[in-house]
Amino acid sequence: MNARQLALAGLGGLPLAMVALPLYVHTPALYAREFGVALGSLGVVLFACRLLDTLLDPLLGRWQDRLAPARQHAANLLAAIVGLGGYGWLLYPQAGMPLLAQLALALLLVYLAHGWLNIALLRYGAALWPTPAGRMRVAAWREGWGVLGVLLAAALPAWWAASSGELAAMRQFLWWLLPCSVLALLAAALAPAAAATLAAGRQGGDWWRSRRLQLAGAVLLLNALAMALPATLFQFYVADVLQLGHAAGPLLLLYFLAAMLAMPLWVRLADRVGKVRAWRGGMLLALLGFVPVLWLAAGALAGFALVCVLTGMALGADLAFGSALVADELGDNVASHGGAAFGVVSMLGKLALALAAGIALPLAQWSGYQPGEAAGGLLYLYAGLPAICKLSAWWLLRRLPQTGESPCGNSHALRWR
């Protein structure tokens, strides 16, 4: 399989990532500042919609396992249309209807469409190239497109908002999202067929009883929590500990750019030492790269930029190996249980985001931290909690042996092209 085929197969990750960042980061502030929604009411609606979104992912995955291939293609197209419509509705609420009701309905449309398409893309990628090294490359290309989508979603609205305001910038961003989505749909039509036929599969209740799949799920949850905790506290740490609030955007861009550039290097390393060992190396790099945070003083821009580069490189390993590890454990069962499995994977990622907010923010307040004031115990929460989760994921991953991949034998048969 050449680079063009891999690029086409993973291009769907671009618009999905472009939607996700504004949805989670910009929507709350947008509705509070531009539309005057009270924070308490806004919080209730967002929490309810996100909780429902998290719980529905496994059900969406099981539904996909039951659909015939022809209906899957039609359902994916419908989901893309519904998601874009819901996203447009978020930015253009209509007069004459309660604003909170419109927000809730629009969010649910976008969440459902995004969840469906994300699971479909993971399921397709797992079946496209049914070898451990092949799945790793498919995942790396998909996540690479996703990181590019995050970079666009972080940079473009911030750039436009400086001159036209936040709402106008987000509406302008919608017109970039539309052609990217059309491009992804065209790429899906031209992409290679999956090696394993994704036909409607036989349902069974024992697919998740596999000890290895349970272990892989625990690793994914702990690792996602290790990423979600600092993400939740990032803005507070940069603004009130480093006192570099103006640099938060460029630092995030540096972090994701490092992740995108590092992914091919992680794939090459995995060809030599195996996927599990390479990912454990990435987790160690994340831990070591995060250590300097404890000693950075206010104004230490260069020092924290180095932290962003090192931890961003480590993120490249997380993106390249996470979903591919579950695909390896599923093996030939991807046709019958891939949707259900990746529905759980998607749910775990969203659960980590919810847990991070529910754990980190109350603990920060309990430690004496107030936004805009003295940092209190924020530094130790920002550096300590993620390290505990990452170490736990690293230890559990050690118990998951290599799955059918030769540590050194795949490099000439399956090259990074």
Contacts in CASP RR format, 6 or more apart in sequence:
PFRMAT RR
TARGET T0000
AUTHOR 0000-0000-0000
METHOD contacts of the structure
MODEL  1
MNARQLALAGLGGLPLAMVALPLYVHTPALYAREFGVALGSLGVVLFACR
LLDTLLDPLLGRWQDRLAPARQHAANLLAAIVGLGGYGWLLYPQAGMPLL
AQLALALLLVYLAHGWLNIALLRYGAALWPTPAGRMRVAAWREGWGVLGV
LLAAALPAWWAASSGELAAMRQFLWWLLPCSVLALLAAALAPAAAATLAA
GRQGGDWWRSRRLQLAGAVLLLNALAMALPATLFQFYVADVLQLGHAAGP
LLLLYFLAAMLAMPLWVRLADRVGKVRAWRGGMLLALLGFVPVLWLAAGA
LAGFALVCVLTGMALGADLAFGSALVADELGDNVASHGGAAFGVVSMLGK
LALALAAGIALPLAQWSGYQPGEAAGGLLYLYAGLPAICKLSAWWLLRRL
PQTGESPCGNSHALRWR
1 129 0 8 1.000
1 134 0 8 1.000
1 137 0 8 1.000
1 192 0 8 1.000
2 417 0 8 1.000
3 417 0 8 1.000
5 191 0 8 1.000
5 192 0 8 1.000
6 137 0 8 1.000
6 138 0 8 1.000
6 141 0 8 1.000
6 417 0 8 1.000
7 141 0 8 1.000
7 145 0 8 1.000
7 187 0 8 1.000
8 187 0 8 1.000
8 188 0 8 1.000
8 190 0 8 1.000
8 191 0 8 1.000
8 192 0 8 1.000
9 124 0 8 1.000
9 125 0 8 1.000
9 128 0 8 1.000
9 138 0 8 1.000
9 141 0 8 1.000
9 142 0 8 1.000
9 187 0 8 1.000
9 191 0 8 1.000
9 192 0 8 1.000
10 121 0 8 1.000
10 125 0 8 1.000
10 138 0 8 1.000
10 141 0 8 1.000
10 142 0 8 1.000
10 145 0 8 1.000
10 187 0 8 1.000
10 191 0 8 1.000
11 145 0 8 1.000
11 183 0 8 1.000
11 184 0 8 1.000
11 187 0 8 1.000
11 188 0 8 1.000
11 191 0 8 1.000
12 117 0 8 1.000
12 121 0 8 1.000
12 142 0 8 1.000
12 145 0 8 1.000
12 184 0 8 1.000
12 187 0 8 1.000
12 188 0 8 1.000
13 121 0 8 1.000
13 142 0 8 1.000
13 143 0 8 1.000
13 145 0 8 1.000
13 146 0 8 1.000
13 149 0 8 1.000
13 184 0 8 1.000
14 145 0 8 1.000
14 146 0 8 1.000
14 148 0 8 1.000
14 149 0 8 1.000
14 180 0 8 1.000
14 183 0 8 1.000
14 184 0 8 1.000
15 149 0 8 1.000
15 177 0 8 1.000
15 180 0 8 1.000
15 181 0 8 1.000
15 184 0 8 1.000
16 114 0 8 1.000
16 117 0 8 1.000
16 118 0 8 1.000
16 121 0 8 1.000
16 146 0 8 1.000
17 145 0 8 1.000
17 146 0 8 1.000
17 147 0 8 1.000
17 148 0 8 1.000
17 149 0 8 1.000
17 150 0 8 1.000
17 153 0 8 1.000
18 149 0 8 1.000
18 150 0 8 1.000
18 152 0 8 1.000
18 153 0 8 1.000
18 173 0 8 1.000
18 176 0 8 1.000
18 177 0 8 1.000
18 180 0 8 1.000
19 83 0 8 1.000
19 87 0 8 1.000
19 110 0 8 1.000
19 114 0 8 1.000
19 153 0 8 1.000
19 177 0 8 1.000
20 114 0 8 1.000
20 150 0 8 1.000
20 153 0 8 1.000
21 149 0 8 1.000
21 150 0 8 1.000
21 153 0 8 1.000
21 154 0 8 1.000
22 153 0 8 1.000
22 157 0 8 1.000
22 170 0 8 1.000
22 173 0 8 1.000
23 87 0 8 1.000
23 107 0 8 1.000
23 110 0 8 1.000
23 114 0 8 1.000
24 353 0 8 1.000
26 157 0 8 1.000
26 166 0 8 1.000
26 170 0 8 1.000
27 46 0 8 1.000
27 90 0 8 1.000
27 107 0 8 1.000
28 42 0 8 1.000
28 43 0 8 1.000
28 46 0 8 1.000
29 166 0 8 1.000
30 166 0 8 1.000
30 167 0 8 1.000
30 170 0 8 1.000
31 37 0 8 1.000
31 42 0 8 1.000
31 99 0 8 1.000
31 103 0 8 1.000
32 38 0 8 1.000
32 39 0 8 1.000
32 42 0 8 1.000
33 166 0 8 1.000
34 166 0 8 1.000
34 167 0 8 1.000
35 93 0 8 1.000
35 99 0 8 1.000
37 99 0 8 1.000
37 100 0 8 1.000
37 103 0 8 1.000
41 100 0 8 1.000
42 100 0 8 1.000
42 103 0 8 1.000
45 100 0 8 1.000
45 103 0 8 1.000
45 104 0 8 1.000
45 107 0 8 1.000
46 107 0 8 1.000
48 104 0 8 1.000
49 104 0 8 1.000
49 107 0 8 1.000
49 108 0 8 1.000
49 111 0 8 1.000
50 111 0 8 1.000
50 350 0 8 1.000
50 353 0 8 1.000
50 354 0 8 1.000
51 354 0 8 1.000
52 108 0 8 1.000
52 111 0 8 1.000
53 108 0 8 1.000
53 111 0 8 1.000
53 112 0 8 1.000
53 115 0 8 1.000
53 350 0 8 1.000
54 347 0 8 1.000
54 350 0 8 1.000
54 351 0 8 1.000
54 354 0 8 1.000
55 347 0 8 1.000
56 111 0 8 1.000
56 112 0 8 1.000
56 115 0 8 1.000
57 115 0 8 1.000
57 119 0 8 1.000
57 343 0 8 1.000
57 344 0 8 1.000
57 346 0 8 1.000
57 347 0 8 1.000
57 350 0 8 1.000
58 340 0 8 1.000
58 343 0 8 1.000
58 344 0 8 1.000
58 347 0 8 1.000
60 112 0 8 1.000
60 115 0 8 1.000
60 116 0 8 1.000
60 119 0 8 1.000
60 343 0 8 1.000
61 119 0 8 1.000
61 123 0 8 1.000
61 338 0 8 1.000
61 339 0 8 1.000
61 340 0 8 1.000
61 342 0 8 1.000
61 343 0 8 1.000
62 203 0 8 1.000
62 339 0 8 1.000
62 340 0 8 1.000
64 72 0 8 1.000
64 75 0 8 1.000
64 116 0 8 1.000
64 119 0 8 1.000
64 120 0 8 1.000
64 123 0 8 1.000
64 338 0 8 1.000
64 339 0 8 1.000
65 200 0 8 1.000
65 201 0 8 1.000
65 203 0 8 1.000
65 336 0 8 1.000
65 337 0 8 1.000
65 338 0 8 1.000
65 339 0 8 1.000
65 340 0 8 1.000
66 200 0 8 1.000
66 201 0 8 1.000
66 203 0 8 1.000
67 75 0 8 1.000
67 200 0 8 1.000
68 199 0 8 1.000
68 200 0 8 1.000
69 197 0 8 1.000
69 198 0 8 1.000
69 199 0 8 1.000
72 120 0 8 1.000
72 198 0 8 1.000
75 116 0 8 1.000
75 120 0 8 1.000
76 116 0 8 1.000
76 117 0 8 1.000
76 120 0 8 1.000
76 188 0 8 1.000
77 185 0 8 1.000
79 112 0 8 1.000
79 113 0 8 1.000
79 116 0 8 1.000
79 117 0 8 1.000
79 120 0 8 1.000
80 113 0 8 1.000
80 117 0 8 1.000
80 181 0 8 1.000
80 185 0 8 1.000
82 109 0 8 1.000
82 112 0 8 1.000
82 113 0 8 1.000
83 109 0 8 1.000
83 110 0 8 1.000
83 112 0 8 1.000
83 113 0 8 1.000
83 114 0 8 1.000
84 113 0 8 1.000
84 177 0 8 1.000
84 178 0 8 1.000
84 181 0 8 1.000
85 109 0 8 1.000
86 106 0 8 1.000
86 109 0 8 1.000
86 110 0 8 1.000
86 113 0 8 1.000
87 106 0 8 1.000
87 110 0 8 1.000
87 174 0 8 1.000
87 177 0 8 1.000
88 106 0 8 1.000
88 174 0 8 1.000
89 102 0 8 1.000
89 105 0 8 1.000
89 106 0 8 1.000
89 109 0 8 1.000
90 103 0 8 1.000
90 106 0 8 1.000
90 107 0 8 1.000
90 110 0 8 1.000
91 167 0 8 1.000
91 170 0 8 1.000
91 171 0 8 1.000
91 174 0 8 1.000
92 171 0 8 1.000
93 99 0 8 1.000
93 102 0 8 1.000
93 103 0 8 1.000
93 106 0 8 1.000
94 102 0 8 1.000
115 346 0 8 1.000
118 346 0 8 1.000
119 339 0 8 1.000
119 342 0 8 1.000
119 343 0 8 1.000
119 346 0 8 1.000
121 142 0 8 1.000
122 323 0 8 1.000
122 327 0 8 1.000
122 339 0 8 1.000
122 342 0 8 1.000
122 343 0 8 1.000
122 345 0 8 1.000
122 346 0 8 1.000
123 198 0 8 1.000
123 334 0 8 1.000
123 338 0 8 1.000
123 339 0 8 1.000
123 342 0 8 1.000
124 194 0 8 1.000
124 198 0 8 1.000
125 135 0 8 1.000
125 138 0 8 1.000
125 139 0 8 1.000
125 142 0 8 1.000
125 194 0 8 1.000
125 327 0 8 1.000
126 135 0 8 1.000
126 138 0 8 1.000
126 323 0 8 1.000
126 324 0 8 1.000
126 326 0 8 1.000
126 327 0 8 1.000
126 330 0 8 1.000
126 331 0 8 1.000
126 334 0 8 1.000
126 338 0 8 1.000
126 342 0 8 1.000
127 194 0 8 1.000
127 195 0 8 1.000
127 196 0 8 1.000
127 197 0 8 1.000
127 198 0 8 1.000
127 334 0 8 1.000
127 335 0 8 1.000
128 135 0 8 1.000
128 138 0 8 1.000
128 192 0 8 1.000
128 194 0 8 1.000
128 195 0 8 1.000
129 135 0 8 1.000
129 137 0 8 1.000
129 138 0 8 1.000
129 195 0 8 1.000
130 195 0 8 1.000
130 196 0 8 1.000
130 331 0 8 1.000
130 332 0 8 1.000
130 334 0 8 1.000
131 405 0 8 1.000
131 410 0 8 1.000
131 414 0 8 1.000
132 275 0 8 1.000
132 324 0 8 1.000
132 328 0 8 1.000
132 402 0 8 1.000
132 403 0 8 1.000
132 404 0 8 1.000
132 405 0 8 1.000
132 410 0 8 1.000
133 270 0 8 1.000
133 271 0 8 1.000
133 405 0 8 1.000
133 410 0 8 1.000
133 413 0 8 1.000
133 414 0 8 1.000
134 414 0 8 1.000
135 324 0 8 1.000
135 327 0 8 1.000
135 328 0 8 1.000
136 267 0 8 1.000
136 270 0 8 1.000
136 275 0 8 1.000
136 320 0 8 1.000
136 321 0 8 1.000
136 324 0 8 1.000
137 267 0 8 1.000
137 414 0 8 1.000
137 416 0 8 1.000
138 324 0 8 1.000
139 319 0 8 1.000
139 320 0 8 1.000
139 321 0 8 1.000
139 322 0 8 1.000
139 323 0 8 1.000
139 324 0 8 1.000
139 327 0 8 1.000
140 263 0 8 1.000
140 264 0 8 1.000
140 266 0 8 1.000
140 267 0 8 1.000
140 319 0 8 1.000
140 320 0 8 1.000
143 263 0 8 1.000
143 316 0 8 1.000
143 319 0 8 1.000
143 320 0 8 1.000
144 260 0 8 1.000
144 263 0 8 1.000
144 319 0 8 1.000
147 256 0 8 1.000
147 257 0 8 1.000
147 259 0 8 1.000
147 260 0 8 1.000
147 263 0 8 1.000
147 319 0 8 1.000
148 260 0 8 1.000
150 256 0 8 1.000
151 253 0 8 1.000
151 256 0 8 1.000
151 257 0 8 1.000
151 260 0 8 1.000
152 176 0 8 1.000
153 173 0 8 1.000
154 249 0 8 1.000
154 252 0 8 1.000
154 253 0 8 1.000
154 256 0 8 1.000
155 253 0 8 1.000
156 169 0 8 1.000
156 172 0 8 1.000
156 173 0 8 1.000
156 176 0 8 1.000
157 166 0 8 1.000
157 169 0 8 1.000
157 170 0 8 1.000
157 172 0 8 1.000
157 173 0 8 1.000
158 169 0 8 1.000
158 249 0 8 1.000
159 169 0 8 1.000
160 168 0 8 1.000
160 169 0 8 1.000
160 172 0 8 1.000
160 173 0 8 1.000
161 168 0 8 1.000
161 169 0 8 1.000
164 172 0 8 1.000
196 332 0 8 1.000
196 334 0 8 1.000
196 335 0 8 1.000
197 335 0 8 1.000
198 334 0 8 1.000
198 335 0 8 1.000
199 335 0 8 1.000
201 335 0 8 1.000
201 336 0 8 1.000
201 337 0 8 1.000
202 336 0 8 1.000
203 336 0 8 1.000
204 336 0 8 1.000
204 337 0 8 1.000
207 213 0 8 1.000
207 333 0 8 1.000
207 336 0 8 1.000
207 337 0 8 1.000
207 340 0 8 1.000
207 341 0 8 1.000
208 214 0 8 1.000
208 340 0 8 1.000
208 341 0 8 1.000
208 344 0 8 1.000
210 329 0 8 1.000
212 329 0 8 1.000
212 400 0 8 1.000
212 403 0 8 1.000
213 326 0 8 1.000
213 329 0 8 1.000
213 330 0 8 1.000
213 341 0 8 1.000
215 396 0 8 1.000
215 399 0 8 1.000
215 400 0 8 1.000
216 325 0 8 1.000
216 326 0 8 1.000
216 329 0 8 1.000
216 400 0 8 1.000
217 326 0 8 1.000
217 344 0 8 1.000
217 345 0 8 1.000
217 348 0 8 1.000
218 396 0 8 1.000
219 325 0 8 1.000
219 393 0 8 1.000
219 396 0 8 1.000
219 397 0 8 1.000
219 400 0 8 1.000
220 322 0 8 1.000
220 325 0 8 1.000
220 326 0 8 1.000
220 345 0 8 1.000
220 348 0 8 1.000
220 349 0 8 1.000
221 348 0 8 1.000
221 349 0 8 1.000
221 351 0 8 1.000
221 352 0 8 1.000
222 389 0 8 1.000
222 390 0 8 1.000
222 392 0 8 1.000
222 393 0 8 1.000
222 396 0 8 1.000
223 283 0 8 1.000
223 318 0 8 1.000
223 322 0 8 1.000
223 389 0 8 1.000
223 390 0 8 1.000
223 393 0 8 1.000
224 348 0 8 1.000
224 349 0 8 1.000
224 351 0 8 1.000
224 352 0 8 1.000
224 353 0 8 1.000
225 352 0 8 1.000
225 355 0 8 1.000
225 356 0 8 1.000
225 386 0 8 1.000
225 389 0 8 1.000
226 286 0 8 1.000
226 386 0 8 1.000
226 387 0 8 1.000
226 389 0 8 1.000
226 390 0 8 1.000
226 393 0 8 1.000
227 315 0 8 1.000
227 318 0 8 1.000
227 352 0 8 1.000
227 386 0 8 1.000
228 349 0 8 1.000
228 352 0 8 1.000
228 353 0 8 1.000
228 355 0 8 1.000
228 356 0 8 1.000
229 356 0 8 1.000
229 359 0 8 1.000
229 360 0 8 1.000
229 381 0 8 1.000
229 382 0 8 1.000
229 385 0 8 1.000
229 386 0 8 1.000
229 389 0 8 1.000
230 237 0 8 1.000
230 290 0 8 1.000
230 382 0 8 1.000
230 386 0 8 1.000
231 356 0 8 1.000
232 353 0 8 1.000
232 356 0 8 1.000
232 357 0 8 1.000
232 360 0 8 1.000
232 361 0 8 1.000
233 360 0 8 1.000
233 364 0 8 1.000
233 378 0 8 1.000
233 381 0 8 1.000
233 382 0 8 1.000
234 248 0 8 1.000
234 252 0 8 1.000
234 382 0 8 1.000
235 245 0 8 1.000
235 248 0 8 1.000
236 364 0 8 1.000
236 369 0 8 1.000
236 371 0 8 1.000
236 378 0 8 1.000
236 382 0 8 1.000
237 375 0 8 1.000
237 378 0 8 1.000
237 379 0 8 1.000
237 382 0 8 1.000
238 244 0 8 1.000
238 245 0 8 1.000
238 247 0 8 1.000
238 248 0 8 1.000
238 251 0 8 1.000
238 304 0 8 1.000
239 245 0 8 1.000
239 248 0 8 1.000
239 371 0 8 1.000
239 372 0 8 1.000
240 369 0 8 1.000
240 371 0 8 1.000
240 372 0 8 1.000
240 373 0 8 1.000
240 374 0 8 1.000
240 375 0 8 1.000
240 378 0 8 1.000
241 296 0 8 1.000
241 298 0 8 1.000
241 375 0 8 1.000
241 378 0 8 1.000
241 379 0 8 1.000
241 382 0 8 1.000
242 296 0 8 1.000
242 298 0 8 1.000
242 299 0 8 1.000
242 300 0 8 1.000
242 301 0 8 1.000
242 304 0 8 1.000
243 298 0 8 1.000
243 299 0 8 1.000
244 251 0 8 1.000
244 299 0 8 1.000
244 301 0 8 1.000
244 304 0 8 1.000
247 301 0 8 1.000
251 304 0 8 1.000
251 305 0 8 1.000
251 308 0 8 1.000
252 308 0 8 1.000
254 305 0 8 1.000
254 308 0 8 1.000
254 309 0 8 1.000
255 308 0 8 1.000
255 309 0 8 1.000
255 311 0 8 1.000
255 312 0 8 1.000
255 315 0 8 1.000
256 312 0 8 1.000
256 315 0 8 1.000
258 308 0 8 1.000
258 309 0 8 1.000
258 310 0 8 1.000
258 312 0 8 1.000
258 313 0 8 1.000
258 315 0 8 1.000
259 312 0 8 1.000
259 313 0 8 1.000
259 315 0 8 1.000
259 316 0 8 1.000
259 319 0 8 1.000
260 316 0 8 1.000
261 313 0 8 1.000
262 312 0 8 1.000
262 313 0 8 1.000
262 314 0 8 1.000
262 315 0 8 1.000
262 316 0 8 1.000
262 317 0 8 1.000
263 316 0 8 1.000
263 319 0 8 1.000
263 320 0 8 1.000
264 416 0 8 1.000
265 313 0 8 1.000
266 278 0 8 1.000
266 282 0 8 1.000
266 316 0 8 1.000
266 317 0 8 1.000
266 320 0 8 1.000
266 321 0 8 1.000
267 320 0 8 1.000
267 416 0 8 1.000
268 411 0 8 1.000
268 416 0 8 1.000
269 278 0 8 1.000
270 277 0 8 1.000
270 278 0 8 1.000
270 279 0 8 1.000
270 320 0 8 1.000
270 321 0 8 1.000
271 408 0 8 1.000
271 409 0 8 1.000
271 410 0 8 1.000
271 411 0 8 1.000
271 414 0 8 1.000
271 416 0 8 1.000
272 407 0 8 1.000
272 408 0 8 1.000
272 411 0 8 1.000
273 407 0 8 1.000
274 402 0 8 1.000
274 405 0 8 1.000
274 407 0 8 1.000
275 321 0 8 1.000
275 324 0 8 1.000
275 325 0 8 1.000
275 328 0 8 1.000
275 402 0 8 1.000
275 403 0 8 1.000
275 405 0 8 1.000
276 325 0 8 1.000
276 397 0 8 1.000
276 400 0 8 1.000
276 401 0 8 1.000
276 402 0 8 1.000
277 402 0 8 1.000
277 407 0 8 1.000
278 317 0 8 1.000
278 321 0 8 1.000
279 317 0 8 1.000
279 318 0 8 1.000
279 321 0 8 1.000
279 322 0 8 1.000
279 325 0 8 1.000
279 397 0 8 1.000
280 394 0 8 1.000
280 397 0 8 1.000
280 398 0 8 1.000
281 317 0 8 1.000
282 313 0 8 1.000
282 314 0 8 1.000
282 317 0 8 1.000
282 318 0 8 1.000
283 314 0 8 1.000
283 317 0 8 1.000
283 390 0 8 1.000
283 393 0 8 1.000
283 394 0 8 1.000
283 397 0 8 1.000
284 394 0 8 1.000
285 310 0 8 1.000
285 311 0 8 1.000
285 313 0 8 1.000
285 314 0 8 1.000
285 317 0 8 1.000
286 310 0 8 1.000
286 311 0 8 1.000
286 314 0 8 1.000
286 315 0 8 1.000
286 318 0 8 1.000
286 390 0 8 1.000
287 387 0 8 1.000
287 390 0 8 1.000
287 391 0 8 1.000
287 394 0 8 1.000
288 310 0 8 1.000
289 307 0 8 1.000
289 310 0 8 1.000
289 311 0 8 1.000
289 314 0 8 1.000
290 307 0 8 1.000
290 310 0 8 1.000
290 311 0 8 1.000
290 383 0 8 1.000
290 386 0 8 1.000
290 387 0 8 1.000
291 383 0 8 1.000
292 303 0 8 1.000
292 306 0 8 1.000
292 307 0 8 1.000
293 304 0 8 1.000
293 307 0 8 1.000
293 379 0 8 1.000
293 382 0 8 1.000
293 383 0 8 1.000
294 379 0 8 1.000
294 383 0 8 1.000
296 303 0 8 1.000
296 304 0 8 1.000
296 307 0 8 1.000
323 342 0 8 1.000
323 345 0 8 1.000
325 400 0 8 1.000
325 403 0 8 1.000
326 341 0 8 1.000
326 342 0 8 1.000
326 345 0 8 1.000
327 334 0 8 1.000
328 403 0 8 1.000
328 404 0 8 1.000
328 405 0 8 1.000
329 403 0 8 1.000
330 337 0 8 1.000
330 338 0 8 1.000
330 341 0 8 1.000
334 341 0 8 1.000
359 385 0 8 1.000
360 381 0 8 1.000
360 385 0 8 1.000
363 381 0 8 1.000
363 385 0 8 1.000
364 377 0 8 1.000
364 378 0 8 1.000
364 381 0 8 1.000
367 376 0 8 1.000
367 377 0 8 1.000
367 378 0 8 1.000
367 380 0 8 1.000
367 381 0 8 1.000
368 376 0 8 1.000
368 377 0 8 1.000
369 375 0 8 1.000
369 376 0 8 1.000
369 377 0 8 1.000
369 378 0 8 1.000
END
